[in-house]
C-alpha cells in the first residue's frame, strides 16, 4: 500500500500526541531523521480523540472505538457512522444519569433533612447503616 504524504499535526499539543501514541491511539512512522510522521488517517484519529474527550468519553472507550477502524487508511463515512451510533448510546446513558442526579439533587436541597443517614441521594434506603455504626460511607469497605 502506498503511503500518502505526511499530514501536519502542528495544531495538536506535542504532549497530547505523545500521550495518544503511548496509549496506542495513533501510530506514526519515523522519518530517517527520527521525526514522527502521520498519515491522514492518524490526523482523523487525533481529531476524533479530541472531540470524544470533550464529549466525556474515557481513553478506554475511545480506544475501543478506534480499534474497530482500519489501519493505514482514512476512515470512511460508514466507519464514522458506526462509531457515532455506538458513542451515542454511551452519551445518552450519561445524560440520563446526569438527569437522575439533577432531579434527586433538587429534592435533596429542598428536603432539609441534613442527615447522611436519611439522605435518599447519598445513602438510599440507609444501605450504609446495614454495615454498622459510624461513618460507613467515609470508611469504605
C-alpha positions in Angstrom: 0.0 0.0 0.0 1.4 3.4 -1.0 1.7 5.9 1.8 0.2 9.3 1.5 2.4 12.3 2.2 2.7 13.0 5.9 0.0 15.3 7.3 0.7 18.3 9.5 -0.1 17.8 13.2 1.1 21.2 14.4 -2.3 22.2 15.7 -2.2 19.5 18.3 -0.1 19.8 21.5 3.0 17.6 21.3 2.4 16.3 24.8 -1.1 15.2 23.8 0.2 13.5 20.6 2.9 11.6 22.7 0.2 10.6 25.2 -2.1 9.3 22.5 0.8 7.4 20.9 1.7 5.8 24.2 -1.9 4.7 24.5 -1.8 3.2 21.0 -4.5 5.5 19.6 -2.2 6.7 16.8 0.8 5.0 15.3 3.1 7.5 13.5 6.0 6.3 11.5 9.5 7.7 11.8 11.4 9.7 9.2 15.1 8.8 8.6 15.9 11.7 11.0 13.7 10.1 13.7 10.8 12.6 13.4 7.2 11.4 13.8 5.2 11.4 10.6 1.5 10.8 10.5 -0.8 9.5 7.8 -4.0 11.4 7.1 -5.9 8.6 8.9 -3.9 9.4 12.0 -4.9 13.1 11.8 -8.5 11.9 11.6 -7.9 9.7 14.7 -6.4 12.6 16.6 -9.4 14.8 15.8 -11.7 12.0 16.9 -9.9 11.5 20.1 -10.0 15.2 21.0 -13.7 15.5 20.2 -14.5 12.3 22.0 -12.7 13.5 25.1 -14.6 16.8 25.0 -17.8 14.7 25.0 -16.6 13.0 28.1 -15.6 9.6 26.8 -12.7 7.9 28.6 -9.5 6.9 26.9 -10.6 3.3 27.2 -13.9 3.9 25.4 -12.1 5.9 22.7 -9.5 3.1 22.3 -12.2 0.5 21.9 -13.9 2.6 19.1 -10.6 3.3 17.3 -9.7 -0.4 17.5 -12.5 -1.1 15.1 -11.1 1.2 12.4 -8.8 0.1 9.6 -5.2 0.9 10.0 -3.4 2.8 7.3 -6.5 4.3 5.5 -8.6 7.2 6.2 -11.9 6.1 7.9 -14.9 6.2 5.7 -18.3 7.8 6.3 -19.6 4.3 7.2 -16.8 3.8 9.7 -17.7 7.1 11.4 -21.4 6.4 11.3 -21.0 3.1 13.1 -18.8 4.7 15.8 -21.1 7.6 16.1 -24.1 5.3 16.8 -22.0 3.4 19.4 -20.9 6.7 21.1 -24.5 8.0 21.1 -25.6 5.1 23.3 -22.8 5.9 25.8 -23.6 9.6 25.8 -27.4 9.0 26.1 -26.7 6.8 29.1 -24.6 9.6 30.7 -27.2 12.2 30.0 -29.9 10.0 31.7 -27.6 9.5 34.7 -27.0 13.3 35.0 -30.7 14.0 34.7 -31.5 11.5 37.5 -28.8 13.1 39.7 -30.1 16.6 39.0 -33.6 15.5 39.9 -32.5 13.9 43.1 -30.3 16.8 44.0 -33.3 19.2 43.6 -35.2 17.1 46.0 -32.3 16.8 48.4 -31.7 20.5 48.6 -35.4 21.1 49.3 -35.9 18.3 51.9 -33.8 19.9 54.7 -33.0 16.6 56.3 -29.3 17.4 56.7 -28.8 13.7 57.5 -26.5 11.4 55.7 -28.4 8.5 57.4 -31.7 9.5 55.8 -30.4 11.1 52.6 -32.0 9.4 49.6 -29.3 10.7 47.3 -26.2 9.8 49.3 -27.4 6.8 51.3 -30.6 5.4 49.7 -32.6 3.1 52.0 -29.9 3.6 54.6 -27.7 0.9 52.9 -24.6 2.1 54.9 -26.5 1.6 58.2 -26.7 -2.1 57.5 -22.8 -2.2 57.8 -22.8 -0.9 61.3 -22.5 2.3 63.3 -20.2 5.1 62.3 -19.3 6.9 59.1 -19.5 3.8 56.9 -19.6 5.8 53.6 -16.4 7.5 54.6 -14.7 4.4 55.9 -15.4 2.4 52.8 -15.1 -1.4 52.7 
